[in-house]
């Protein structure tokens, strides 16, 4: 408890607020903390079945990972995990955070052993092989951010009315104007379907085909503000809607979500090309 110079308490009583609710601190290691979520139901709502119209992956970056060496000395690392988009399950983010926290008191022989165990646990939860890499402190320069590629559309003038409905009708392309470009917006905001907390992201749309109307695209992206879906589902919805409304010959959609609970999630879906996006970070992350 904090005190002022006279020795009396200066800390308000927080026992009846959200901050006063106790949580378990550093639980013991348990892969059962991971909560897989089946992708099939959300995809069925988009008209998707087993044959997906995209390849892709969900790139996670975990900044709060630590464990103990055999002698008890702590070690820390930044986690990179890549979940394939064709895995039957995604992994819920809060459960992922709790799982990573469960290593804090776990004695492990090496960082390689930590990476192998995490990869096995995530693969079991996702139902497909998950690639895991640990960056030790001397490798953290690899995490340096950079400007996102493409043309930002956020300064386009649009009128937006508050609505709980996605502005799908705003999406359109100019069939007589072929284009090959990258469009970027930092105004994507959706909400977690579990907690209701806001999720903020920059979205990158790399396409070739009829020129996508920038103002209409921006109006559509802004209308996600009341949507309650997981990050991965939002990106798949954007991909499917762009394919249906704008008919690009090639399309790649990537969202770089800001960090929450020491984790950021970066889903990537592409009609062509490699299933994994480039290792890059925005300044916002």
Beta strands, then each sheet from edge to edge (+ up, - down):
strand 1: 36-38
strand 2: 55-68
strand 3: 74-84
strand 4: 89-91
strand 5: 130-135
strand 6: 151-152
strand 7: 173-191
strand 8: 198-212
strand 9: 250-257
strand 10: 263-270
sheet 1: 1+ 4-
sheet 2: 5+ 3- 2+ 10- 9+ 8- 7+ 6+
end
